[in-house]
């Protein structure tokens, strides 16, 4: 039985407190309903500008059509619950949430009091049942993954210890192994409480609750509070929650904090949950964009772009953005893909993970950046290490220190160039870019294959890049441009195609 099926069966057996009918009436009407038959709408935040790229990935990997939100940086798609684990494997999405309900043309009242009162009433009318099932299943999957990870780590440590103590007899070794495994099975899974810094507004609902107040919902199964055997098994720990409101538009008579406070207060009254900003179990999302309102429950505690990279630099690119840039150039098997200004290696590492049939090179002129990239590659190799044999599968990537204007590569030897060029802010300067950009484009044209080569370049210094590219029209043909938001900066990703003309000698460009 797969993890999904086992978790689904576990969740199907969940009993809810009979005193709260709004959440349980659907389950009681059809107790034999299967989670696998539930179809829900998943919302995903993606790098701004790469909505179409994310939609293509969802279509390719999940077979679902996506709708792009009017509010940039979000897509929505429907899936069956059994595909939930596959959603977490998407490479182009930052955060995931299950949609409780969405309103495409929500009519807000003219006065602040009436508008907030409507939001309070809305909380009691929403179809919470299926989204909460999905949230619980998602929580079970995360706990199972954490438990397996801890078991593997402790089992590995046990084997090393036993090998070092070769003088002990085999019976003692078996006892030690059994004791360690029993301990690993009984070790509770950990829950991260790190806040998501990507959210634009967070509001803690300051509602006091006494320690002796009755507890609410047995949504965590048959888990009882330790040390209190006299309590009935139906009672469980009170769920903690917070409300996050993201609001955009200038026609609202209330603030994000106002909406989060009043809507969250109604949610608390409805479920009797306890408000907690940091150690929350459930994060309720209230997204308002003009007249579009979406209520959801978060499925990720931290952004999915925090992967692969363990050693960060001053301008480390997000993995989701790196994936979007790589997907633009449509890598083909056996392609040689380089990042001549790789920094900590985010782009080549993402490429080697998703396109292992290509060969990736990470290069930079800064020795510290090259060292960070090498450390990130080593961390990835360790992550891919076979748990049983201890061997590590190799990945097609190398790192090297070089000069971008004088690359140690043969002419016409590279198929794809993908790089994040210096913005002239944290690294370099806009003044230096006027000489650096044309020199980079010329050297890139030399190593890139004429006719078939392509380049995907990210920069915020659009004026300088446009000027440099205008002088290179005989070598580079500009395709489409993707406008993106990088750390609050309005940047652009340029897709270039190499012409058939041979790169000439170095000369003055201005």
C-alpha positions as CSV (number, residue, x, y, z in Angstrom):
1,X,0.0,0.0,0.0
2,X,1.4,3.4,-1.0
3,X,1.8,6.3,1.5
4,X,-1.0,8.1,-0.2
5,X,-3.4,5.2,0.0
6,X,-2.4,4.5,3.7
7,X,-2.8,8.1,4.7
8,X,-6.1,8.3,2.8
9,X,-7.4,5.3,4.7
10,X,-6.3,6.8,7.9
11,X,-8.0,10.0,7.2
12,X,-11.2,8.3,6.1
13,X,-11.6,6.9,9.6
14,X,-11.4,10.3,11.3
15,X,-14.3,11.0,13.6
16,X,-15.3,14.6,14.3
17,X,-16.8,16.0,17.4
18,X,-20.6,15.5,17.2
19,X,-21.3,18.9,18.8
20,X,-20.1,20.7,15.6
21,X,-22.5,19.7,12.9
22,X,-21.4,22.2,10.2
23,X,-18.2,20.3,9.7
24,X,-19.5,16.8,10.1
25,X,-22.9,16.7,8.3
26,X,-21.4,15.8,5.0
27,X,-19.4,12.9,6.4
28,X,-22.4,11.6,8.4
29,X,-24.6,11.6,5.3
30,X,-22.1,9.5,3.4
31,X,-19.7,7.7,5.8
32,X,-18.4,5.4,3.1
33,X,-17.2,8.1,0.8
34,X,-13.6,7.7,-0.3
35,X,-11.0,10.5,-0.3
36,X,-9.9,9.3,-3.7
37,X,-13.2,10.4,-5.2
38,X,-12.7,14.0,-4.0
39,X,-11.7,16.6,-6.6
40,X,-10.4,19.8,-5.2
41,X,-9.0,23.1,-6.6
42,X,-5.4,23.7,-5.7
43,X,-4.0,27.2,-5.8
44,X,-0.3,27.8,-6.4
45,X,1.8,30.9,-6.2
46,X,4.5,31.1,-8.9
47,X,7.2,33.5,-9.9
48,X,5.5,36.5,-11.4
49,X,5.7,36.3,-15.2
50,X,6.1,32.5,-15.3
51,X,2.4,31.7,-14.9
52,X,2.2,30.1,-18.3
53,X,5.3,28.1,-17.7
54,X,3.8,26.8,-14.4
55,X,0.6,26.0,-16.2
56,X,2.5,24.0,-18.8
57,X,4.2,22.0,-16.1
58,X,0.9,21.2,-14.4
59,X,-0.5,20.0,-17.7
60,X,2.5,17.9,-18.5
61,X,2.9,16.2,-15.1
62,X,-0.6,16.2,-13.7
63,X,-2.8,16.3,-16.8
64,X,-4.8,19.2,-15.4
65,X,-5.7,22.5,-17.1
66,X,-4.7,25.6,-15.2
67,X,-6.5,28.9,-14.8
68,X,-4.3,32.0,-14.4
69,X,-5.5,34.4,-11.8
70,X,-6.1,38.1,-12.5
71,X,-3.8,38.7,-9.6
72,X,-0.4,38.0,-11.2
73,X,1.7,35.2,-9.7
74,X,-1.1,32.6,-9.1
75,X,-2.6,29.7,-10.9
76,X,-5.5,27.3,-10.1
77,X,-6.0,23.7,-11.2
78,X,-8.2,20.8,-10.2
79,X,-6.9,17.4,-9.1
80,X,-8.1,14.3,-7.4
81,X,-6.9,13.9,-3.8
82,X,-4.8,10.8,-4.7
83,X,-2.5,13.1,-6.7
84,X,-1.7,15.4,-3.8
85,X,1.9,14.1,-3.3
86,X,2.6,14.8,-7.0
87,X,1.6,18.4,-6.6
88,X,4.4,18.9,-4.1
89,X,6.9,17.7,-6.7
90,X,6.1,20.5,-9.1
91,X,9.3,22.6,-9.7
92,X,7.7,25.9,-10.8
93,X,5.5,26.6,-7.8
94,X,6.4,28.5,-4.6
95,X,3.5,27.9,-2.2
96,X,0.4,25.6,-2.4
97,X,-3.1,25.9,-0.9
98,X,-6.4,24.2,-1.2
99,X,-9.2,26.4,-2.3
100,X,-12.2,26.5,0.1
101,X,-14.2,28.7,-2.3
102,X,-13.5,31.5,-4.8
103,X,-15.7,34.4,-5.9
104,X,-14.9,36.0,-9.2
105,X,-17.1,39.0,-8.7
106,X,-17.6,39.6,-5.0
107,X,-19.6,42.7,-4.3
108,X,-18.3,44.6,-1.3
109,X,-20.5,46.9,0.7
110,X,-19.8,50.6,0.6
111,X,-19.2,51.1,4.3
112,X,-16.4,49.5,6.2
113,X,-18.7,48.1,8.9
114,X,-21.0,46.4,6.4
115,X,-18.2,45.0,4.3
116,X,-16.5,43.5,7.3
117,X,-19.8,42.1,8.6
118,X,-20.2,40.3,5.2
119,X,-16.8,38.7,5.6
120,X,-17.8,37.5,9.1
121,X,-21.0,36.0,7.7
122,X,-19.1,34.4,4.8
123,X,-16.9,32.3,7.1
124,X,-20.0,30.4,8.4
125,X,-21.3,29.6,4.9
126,X,-18.1,28.2,3.3
127,X,-17.7,24.5,2.4
128,X,-14.9,23.7,4.7
129,X,-15.3,19.9,4.8
130,X,-13.3,18.7,1.8
131,X,-10.5,21.3,2.1
132,X,-10.0,20.3,5.7
133,X,-9.8,16.6,4.6
134,X,-7.1,17.6,2.1
135,X,-5.3,19.6,4.8
136,X,-5.3,16.6,7.1
137,X,-4.1,14.2,4.4
138,X,-1.3,16.7,3.6
139,X,-0.3,16.9,7.2
140,X,-0.2,13.1,7.5
141,X,2.1,12.9,4.4
142,X,4.5,15.5,5.9
143,X,4.7,13.7,9.2
144,X,5.3,10.4,7.4
145,X,8.1,11.9,5.4
146,X,9.7,13.4,8.5
147,X,9.4,10.1,10.4
148,X,11.0,8.1,7.5
149,X,13.8,10.6,7.3
150,X,14.6,10.4,11.0
151,X,14.5,6.6,10.9
152,X,16.9,6.5,8.0
153,X,19.3,8.9,9.8
154,X,19.2,7.0,13.0
155,X,19.5,3.6,11.3
156,X,22.6,4.9,9.5
157,X,24.1,6.2,12.7
158,X,23.4,2.8,14.3
159,X,25.2,0.9,11.6
160,X,28.3,3.1,11.9
161,X,28.4,2.6,15.6
162,X,28.0,-1.2,15.4
163,X,30.7,-1.5,12.7
164,X,33.2,0.4,14.9
165,X,32.4,-1.9,17.8
166,X,33.4,-5.1,16.1
167,X,34.4,-6.8,19.3
168,X,30.8,-7.3,20.5
169,X,28.9,-10.4,19.6
170,X,26.1,-10.5,17.0
171,X,23.4,-10.9,19.7
172,X,24.3,-7.6,21.2
173,X,24.3,-6.0,17.8
174,X,20.8,-7.2,17.0
175,X,19.6,-6.0,20.4
176,X,21.1,-2.5,19.8
177,X,19.5,-2.4,16.3
178,X,16.1,-3.4,17.6
179,X,16.3,-0.8,20.4
180,X,17.2,2.0,18.0
181,X,14.4,1.0,15.5
182,X,11.9,0.9,18.3
183,X,13.0,4.3,19.5
184,X,12.8,5.7,15.9
185,X,9.2,4.4,15.5
186,X,8.1,6.1,18.7
187,X,9.8,9.4,18.0
188,X,7.2,12.1,17.3
189,X,7.5,13.9,14.0
190,X,8.7,17.5,14.1
191,X,6.7,20.5,12.8
192,X,8.4,23.6,11.5
193,X,7.1,26.9,12.8
194,X,9.0,29.1,10.4
195,X,6.9,31.9,9.1
196,X,6.6,32.5,5.3
197,X,8.3,35.8,4.6
198,X,6.7,35.9,1.1
199,X,3.3,36.8,2.6
200,X,2.4,40.5,2.3
201,X,0.1,40.7,5.4
202,X,-0.1,38.6,8.5
203,X,-2.6,39.2,11.3
204,X,-2.8,37.4,14.6
205,X,-6.3,37.3,16.0
206,X,-5.8,38.4,19.6
207,X,-8.5,36.4,21.3
208,X,-7.9,35.3,24.9
209,X,-8.8,31.7,25.9
210,X,-8.7,30.2,29.4
211,X,-6.7,27.0,30.0
212,X,-9.8,25.2,31.3
213,X,-11.9,25.7,28.1
214,X,-13.3,22.6,26.4
215,X,-11.3,21.4,23.6
216,X,-12.7,21.3,20.1
217,X,-12.1,18.8,17.4
218,X,-10.7,15.3,17.1
219,X,-9.3,15.9,13.6
220,X,-6.0,14.5,14.6
221,X,-7.4,11.0,15.0
222,X,-7.3,9.2,18.4
223,X,-4.3,11.1,19.7
224,X,-4.9,12.0,23.4
225,X,-3.0,14.5,25.5
226,X,-0.1,12.8,27.4
227,X,-0.6,12.4,31.1
228,X,-4.4,12.7,31.2
229,X,-5.9,9.2,30.8
230,X,-9.1,10.3,32.4
231,X,-10.2,12.4,29.4
232,X,-12.5,10.8,26.9
233,X,-10.8,9.5,23.7
234,X,-12.9,11.8,21.6
235,X,-11.2,14.8,23.0
236,X,-7.9,16.0,21.3
237,X,-5.7,19.0,21.3
238,X,-7.2,22.2,20.2
239,X,-6.1,23.2,16.7
240,X,-4.2,26.5,16.5
241,X,-4.6,28.8,13.5
242,X,-3.8,32.1,12.0
243,X,-5.3,34.1,9.2
244,X,-3.2,35.7,6.4
245,X,-4.9,38.3,4.2
246,X,-3.3,39.4,0.9
247,X,-5.2,42.4,-0.5
248,X,-4.7,44.3,-3.8
249,X,-6.9,47.1,-5.2
250,X,-7.8,50.6,-4.3
251,X,-11.6,50.3,-4.1
252,X,-11.7,48.6,-0.6
253,X,-12.9,50.6,2.4
254,X,-11.0,48.3,4.8
255,X,-7.4,47.3,5.3
256,X,-5.8,43.8,5.1
257,X,-5.5,43.8,8.9
258,X,-9.2,44.6,9.3
259,X,-10.3,41.8,7.0
260,X,-8.0,39.3,8.7
261,X,-9.2,40.3,12.2
262,X,-12.9,40.1,11.5
263,X,-12.9,37.1,9.1
264,X,-10.6,35.2,11.5
265,X,-12.7,36.0,14.4
266,X,-15.7,34.4,12.7
267,X,-13.6,31.4,11.8
268,X,-12.6,31.0,15.4
269,X,-16.2,31.3,16.6
270,X,-17.2,28.7,14.0
271,X,-14.6,26.1,14.8
272,X,-13.5,27.1,18.3
273,X,-9.8,27.1,17.2
274,X,-7.2,29.0,19.1
275,X,-5.3,31.9,17.5
276,X,-1.5,31.6,17.3
277,X,0.8,33.5,15.0
278,X,3.8,31.2,15.2
279,X,2.9,27.7,16.4
280,X,-0.2,27.4,14.2
281,X,-1.5,24.1,12.8
282,X,-3.8,25.6,10.2
283,X,-3.2,28.8,8.1
284,X,-6.3,30.2,6.6
285,X,-5.7,32.4,3.5
286,X,-7.9,35.3,2.5
287,X,-6.8,36.6,-0.9
288,X,-8.6,39.7,-2.2
289,X,-7.8,41.2,-5.6
290,X,-10.2,44.0,-6.5
291,X,-13.5,42.0,-6.7
292,X,-11.9,38.6,-6.8
293,X,-12.0,36.8,-3.4
294,X,-10.4,33.4,-2.7
295,X,-10.5,31.6,0.6
296,X,-8.0,28.8,1.1
297,X,-6.0,26.6,3.5
298,X,-2.2,26.6,3.1
299,X,-0.5,23.2,2.3
300,X,3.1,24.5,2.5
301,X,4.8,25.9,5.6
302,X,7.7,27.4,3.7
303,X,8.1,28.1,0.0
304,X,9.0,25.2,-2.2
305,X,11.7,27.3,-3.9
306,X,13.9,26.6,-0.8
307,X,15.4,23.4,-2.3
308,X,18.8,22.2,-3.4
309,X,20.7,25.3,-2.1
310,X,22.3,25.0,1.3
311,X,25.1,27.6,0.9
312,X,23.6,31.0,-0.1
313,X,25.3,34.0,-1.6
314,X,24.2,37.7,-1.8
315,X,22.2,37.2,-5.0
316,X,21.2,33.5,-4.9
317,X,18.4,32.9,-7.4
318,X,15.2,31.1,-6.4
319,X,15.0,27.6,-7.6
320,X,11.5,28.1,-9.0
321,X,12.7,31.0,-11.1
322,X,15.8,29.0,-12.3
323,X,13.4,26.2,-13.4
324,X,11.3,28.7,-15.3
325,X,14.3,30.1,-17.1
326,X,15.6,26.6,-18.0
327,X,12.2,25.5,-19.3
328,X,12.1,28.6,-21.6
329,X,15.1,27.3,-23.6
330,X,13.5,23.8,-24.0
331,X,16.6,21.6,-23.1
332,X,17.1,18.6,-25.3
333,X,18.9,15.3,-24.5
334,X,22.7,15.7,-24.7
335,X,22.6,19.5,-24.7
336,X,25.5,21.3,-23.1
337,X,24.1,24.0,-20.8
338,X,26.3,26.5,-19.1
339,X,25.8,29.3,-16.6
340,X,28.8,31.5,-17.0
341,X,27.9,33.7,-14.0
342,X,26.4,31.0,-11.8
343,X,27.1,32.4,-8.4
344,X,26.1,29.6,-5.9
345,X,25.0,27.4,-8.8
346,X,21.2,27.6,-8.5
347,X,20.5,27.4,-12.2
348,X,22.9,24.5,-13.1
349,X,21.9,22.5,-10.0
350,X,18.2,22.9,-10.9
351,X,19.0,21.9,-14.5
352,X,21.0,18.8,-13.4
353,X,18.1,17.7,-11.2
354,X,15.4,18.1,-13.8
355,X,17.3,17.5,-17.0
356,X,19.9,14.8,-16.1
357,X,20.3,13.8,-19.8
358,X,22.0,17.2,-20.4
359,X,25.5,18.3,-19.2
360,X,25.6,21.4,-17.0
361,X,28.5,23.6,-16.2
362,X,28.5,26.3,-13.4
363,X,31.2,28.9,-13.7
364,X,32.0,32.2,-12.0
365,X,34.9,34.6,-11.6
366,X,34.5,34.8,-7.8
367,X,36.4,32.0,-6.0
368,X,34.0,32.2,-3.0
369,X,31.0,31.8,-5.3
370,X,32.6,28.7,-6.9
371,X,33.3,27.2,-3.5
372,X,29.6,27.7,-2.5
373,X,28.5,26.1,-5.8
374,X,30.7,23.1,-5.1
375,X,29.3,22.8,-1.6
376,X,25.8,22.9,-2.9
377,X,26.6,20.2,-5.4
378,X,28.1,18.0,-2.7
379,X,25.0,18.6,-0.6
380,X,22.8,17.4,-3.5
381,X,25.0,14.3,-4.0
382,X,24.6,13.5,-0.3
383,X,20.8,14.0,-0.6
384,X,20.7,11.5,-3.5
385,X,22.8,9.0,-1.6
386,X,21.4,5.5,-1.6
387,X,20.2,4.8,1.9
388,X,21.0,1.1,1.9
389,X,24.3,0.8,0.0
390,X,25.7,4.2,1.0
391,X,26.6,4.9,-2.6
392,X,25.8,8.2,-4.3
393,X,24.4,8.6,-7.8
394,X,26.4,11.1,-9.8
395,X,24.8,14.1,-11.4
396,X,25.9,15.6,-14.8
397,X,27.3,18.9,-13.4
398,X,30.7,20.5,-13.0
399,X,31.9,23.8,-11.5
400,X,34.8,26.0,-12.6
401,X,36.3,29.4,-12.0
402,X,36.7,31.5,-15.1
403,X,36.4,34.9,-16.7
404,X,33.1,35.6,-18.5
405,X,34.9,37.6,-21.1
406,X,37.4,34.9,-21.9
407,X,35.8,31.5,-21.4
408,X,38.0,28.4,-21.7
409,X,35.5,26.8,-24.1
410,X,35.8,25.9,-27.7
411,X,34.0,28.0,-30.3
412,X,30.5,26.7,-31.1
413,X,30.6,24.1,-28.4
414,X,27.7,25.1,-26.2
415,X,24.0,24.5,-26.9
416,X,22.3,26.6,-24.2
417,X,23.4,29.6,-22.0
418,X,21.2,30.4,-19.0
419,X,22.4,33.0,-16.5
420,X,21.4,35.7,-14.1
421,X,23.4,38.7,-15.2
422,X,24.7,41.3,-12.6
423,X,22.0,44.0,-11.9
424,X,24.6,46.5,-10.9
425,X,23.2,46.8,-7.4
426,X,24.5,44.2,-4.9
427,X,27.2,43.1,-7.3
428,X,29.1,45.3,-9.7
429,X,27.6,48.7,-10.8
430,X,25.4,50.0,-13.6
431,X,28.4,51.9,-14.9
432,X,30.5,48.7,-15.3
433,X,27.6,47.0,-17.0
434,X,28.0,49.3,-20.1
435,X,31.2,47.5,-20.8
436,X,30.4,44.1,-19.3
437,X,27.1,43.4,-21.1
438,X,28.4,43.8,-24.7
439,X,31.6,41.8,-23.9
440,X,29.5,39.1,-22.4
441,X,27.1,38.9,-25.4
442,X,30.1,38.7,-27.8
443,X,31.8,35.9,-25.9
444,X,28.5,34.0,-25.5
445,X,28.0,34.2,-29.3
446,X,31.4,32.7,-29.8
447,X,30.9,29.6,-27.7
448,X,27.2,29.1,-28.7
449,X,26.3,26.9,-31.7
450,X,25.2,29.1,-34.7
451,X,21.7,28.4,-35.8
452,X,20.6,26.1,-33.0
453,X,22.1,27.8,-29.9
454,X,19.9,29.8,-27.5
455,X,20.4,31.9,-24.4
456,X,18.0,32.9,-21.6
457,X,19.3,35.9,-19.7
458,X,17.9,37.6,-16.7
459,X,18.7,41.3,-15.9
460,X,17.2,44.3,-14.2
461,X,19.4,46.7,-16.1
462,X,17.1,46.6,-19.1
463,X,18.3,49.9,-20.7
464,X,22.0,48.8,-20.8
465,X,21.0,45.3,-22.1
466,X,18.8,46.7,-24.8
467,X,21.6,49.0,-26.0
468,X,24.1,46.1,-26.0
469,X,21.7,43.8,-27.8
470,X,21.0,46.4,-30.5
471,X,24.7,46.2,-31.5
472,X,24.6,42.4,-31.6
473,X,21.6,42.0,-33.9
474,X,23.7,40.1,-36.4
475,X,24.6,37.5,-33.8
476,X,21.5,37.3,-31.5
477,X,17.9,37.3,-32.5
478,X,15.6,38.3,-29.6
479,X,12.6,36.1,-29.0
480,X,9.9,36.9,-26.4
481,X,10.6,38.7,-23.1
482,X,9.2,37.6,-19.7
483,X,8.7,40.4,-17.2
484,X,9.4,39.1,-13.7
485,X,9.6,40.4,-10.1
486,X,12.9,39.6,-8.4
487,X,13.0,40.6,-4.8
488,X,10.8,43.6,-5.5
489,X,12.8,44.6,-8.6
490,X,11.2,44.8,-12.0
491,X,13.4,42.6,-14.2
492,X,13.2,40.9,-17.5
493,X,14.1,37.4,-18.9
494,X,15.2,37.6,-22.5
495,X,15.1,34.6,-24.8
496,X,17.7,34.9,-27.5
497,X,18.4,32.7,-30.5
498,X,21.9,32.4,-32.1
499,X,22.0,33.4,-35.7
500,X,24.0,31.6,-38.4
501,X,26.6,34.4,-38.6
502,X,30.0,33.7,-37.3
503,X,31.2,35.7,-34.3
504,X,33.8,38.3,-35.3
505,X,36.8,39.6,-33.6
506,X,36.6,41.6,-30.4
507,X,36.0,45.3,-31.1
508,X,34.6,48.4,-29.5
509,X,30.8,48.3,-29.3
510,X,29.8,51.8,-28.7
